[in-house]
Amino acid sequence: DFMGGFAVTAGHGIEERLRFFESRNDDYSAIMLKILADRLAEAFAEHLHLRIRKEFWAYAPDENLTKEQILKEEYQGIRPAPGYPACPEHSEKLTLFHLMDVPRQTGISLTESFMMVPAASVSGYYFAHPSSQYFAVGKISRDQAEDYAQRKGISLQKAEKLLNTHLNYSPEK
């Protein structure tokens, strides 16, 4: 089977333009630029996934989907991302960024809270298996958080902090 990672951005250089708009109190243009950059980053990730399926890994070389089918994700494989329902824990971006040398290859960096800079960036995983499908991780119980902390080699308190909004219990203070 195939599994890979990706990191793309469409946000390099927009900070200067955003400052210009903000200096003129042009919130509309600033918001529109951010939205456009975000959409372009998502489109780039989607296009790269198409090329993975048809060209690079070529497990679906004859794929010919309509725009509607693509939007409904009727293609083979998925591209989940850390921080989204299938993998809600953002710190996993560290592993992805390390494996692919993302900062050097793309200029994308991570803040200490694992947000990507530039903000108009997308990173995640590619799974090619025909049975792979999106899913959401449910609420996490204490025993699951303990197991996660042990497997990740971190304290339970650190795991609870990383998984905070996904816990089905209140961590001890």
C-alpha positions as CSV (number, residue, x, y, z in Angstrom):
1,D,0.0,0.0,0.0
2,F,1.0,3.6,-0.2
3,M,1.2,6.3,2.4
4,G,2.8,9.7,2.1
5,G,2.8,13.2,3.4
6,F,2.4,16.7,1.9
7,A,2.8,20.3,2.9
8,V,1.8,23.2,0.5
9,T,1.4,26.9,0.9
10,A,0.0,29.9,-1.0
11,G,0.8,32.4,1.7
12,H,4.4,33.5,1.1
13,G,4.6,37.3,0.7
14,I,1.0,38.2,1.6
15,E,1.9,39.7,5.0
16,E,3.2,42.9,3.3
17,R,0.0,43.2,1.3
18,L,-2.1,42.6,4.4
19,R,-0.3,45.3,6.3
20,F,-1.0,47.7,3.4
21,F,-4.7,46.9,3.5
22,E,-4.8,47.2,7.3
23,S,-3.0,50.6,7.2
24,R,-5.8,51.8,5.0
25,N,-8.5,50.3,7.2
26,D,-9.4,48.1,4.3
27,D,-10.6,45.0,6.3
28,Y,-12.6,43.7,3.3
29,S,-9.5,43.4,1.0
30,A,-7.4,41.9,3.9
31,I,-10.1,39.3,4.6
32,M,-10.5,38.5,0.9
33,L,-6.7,38.1,0.4
34,K,-6.6,35.7,3.3
35,I,-9.6,33.7,2.0
36,L,-8.1,33.6,-1.5
37,A,-4.7,32.4,-0.2
38,D,-6.4,29.7,2.0
39,R,-8.5,28.5,-1.0
40,L,-5.4,28.4,-3.3
41,A,-3.5,26.3,-0.7
42,E,-6.4,23.9,-0.4
43,A,-6.7,23.7,-4.2
44,F,-3.0,23.0,-4.5
45,A,-3.3,20.2,-2.0
46,E,-6.2,18.8,-4.0
47,H,-4.3,19.1,-7.3
48,L,-1.3,17.4,-5.8
49,H,-3.5,14.6,-4.5
50,L,-4.9,14.2,-8.1
51,R,-1.4,13.9,-9.4
52,I,-0.5,11.4,-6.8
53,R,-3.5,9.2,-7.8
54,K,-3.0,9.5,-11.5
55,E,0.7,10.2,-12.1
56,F,3.2,9.8,-9.3
57,W,1.8,6.7,-7.6
58,A,-0.5,6.0,-10.5
59,Y,-2.9,3.8,-8.6
60,A,-5.8,5.4,-10.5
61,P,-4.2,6.4,-13.8
62,D,-7.5,6.5,-15.7
63,E,-9.5,8.4,-13.1
64,N,-11.8,10.9,-14.8
65,L,-14.0,12.5,-12.2
66,T,-16.3,15.4,-12.5
67,K,-15.9,18.5,-10.3
68,E,-18.9,17.3,-8.3
69,Q,-17.4,13.8,-7.8
70,I,-14.2,15.4,-6.6
71,L,-16.0,17.6,-4.2
72,K,-17.9,14.5,-2.8
73,E,-14.4,12.8,-2.5
74,E,-15.4,9.9,-4.7
75,Y,-11.8,9.2,-5.6
76,Q,-9.6,6.4,-4.1
77,G,-7.7,7.4,-1.1
78,I,-7.9,10.1,1.5
79,R,-5.7,13.1,2.7
80,P,-6.4,13.7,6.4
81,A,-4.5,16.4,8.2
82,P,-3.4,16.8,11.8
83,G,-5.9,19.0,13.6
84,Y,-8.9,17.7,11.7
85,P,-11.4,15.1,12.9
86,A,-9.5,12.0,11.8
87,C,-6.3,13.1,13.5
88,P,-7.2,15.9,15.9
89,E,-3.8,16.2,17.7
90,H,-1.8,19.0,16.1
91,S,1.7,18.1,17.5
92,E,1.8,15.2,14.9
93,K,2.8,17.9,12.4
94,L,6.2,17.8,14.0
95,T,6.8,14.3,12.8
96,L,5.5,15.2,9.3
97,F,7.6,18.3,9.1
98,H,10.7,16.4,10.3
99,L,10.2,13.5,7.8
100,M,9.8,15.8,4.9
101,D,12.1,18.7,6.0
102,V,9.1,21.0,5.4
103,P,10.7,24.2,6.6
104,R,13.7,23.9,4.2
105,Q,11.7,22.5,1.3
106,T,8.7,24.9,1.5
107,G,9.5,27.7,3.9
108,I,6.5,26.7,6.1
109,S,7.2,26.7,9.8
110,L,5.3,25.8,12.9
111,T,4.6,28.0,15.9
112,E,5.0,26.5,19.4
113,S,1.2,25.8,19.3
114,F,1.7,23.9,16.0
115,M,0.0,26.5,13.7
116,M,1.5,26.8,10.3
117,V,3.2,30.0,9.1
118,P,2.3,31.2,6.6
119,A,-1.3,30.7,7.7
120,A,-2.4,29.8,4.1
121,S,-0.7,26.4,4.3
122,V,-2.0,22.8,4.3
123,S,-0.2,19.7,5.4
124,G,-1.3,16.1,6.0
125,Y,-1.1,12.5,4.9
126,Y,-2.0,10.6,1.8
127,F,-3.5,7.1,2.1
128,A,-4.0,5.3,-1.2
129,H,-5.7,2.1,0.0
130,P,-9.1,1.6,-1.8
131,S,-10.8,1.0,1.6
132,S,-9.4,4.1,3.3
133,Q,-12.1,6.6,4.3
134,Y,-12.5,9.7,6.4
135,F,-13.6,9.3,10.0
136,A,-13.8,11.3,13.1
137,V,-12.1,10.4,16.4
138,G,-14.7,10.5,19.2
139,K,-14.2,11.7,22.7
140,I,-11.1,10.2,24.4
141,S,-11.3,8.5,27.8
142,R,-8.7,8.7,30.5
143,D,-7.3,5.2,29.7
144,Q,-7.0,6.1,26.1
145,A,-5.2,9.3,26.9
146,E,-2.8,7.4,29.2
147,D,-2.1,4.9,26.5
148,Y,-1.5,7.7,24.0
149,A,0.9,9.4,26.3
150,Q,2.8,6.2,26.9
151,R,3.1,5.5,23.2
152,K,4.1,9.0,22.4
153,G,6.6,9.1,25.2
154,I,5.1,12.1,27.0
155,S,3.4,12.8,30.3
156,L,-0.3,12.3,30.8
157,Q,-0.6,16.0,31.5
158,K,1.1,16.9,28.2
159,A,-1.2,14.5,26.3
160,E,-4.2,15.9,28.0
161,K,-3.1,19.4,27.0
162,L,-2.7,18.3,23.4
163,L,-6.0,16.4,23.3
164,N,-7.9,18.9,25.6
165,T,-11.1,19.5,23.5
166,H,-11.3,15.8,22.7
167,L,-11.3,14.4,26.2
168,N,-14.5,12.9,27.7
169,Y,-13.3,13.8,31.3
170,S,-11.8,16.7,33.1
171,P,-8.1,16.4,33.7
172,E,-6.8,16.6,37.3
173,K,-5.2,20.0,38.0
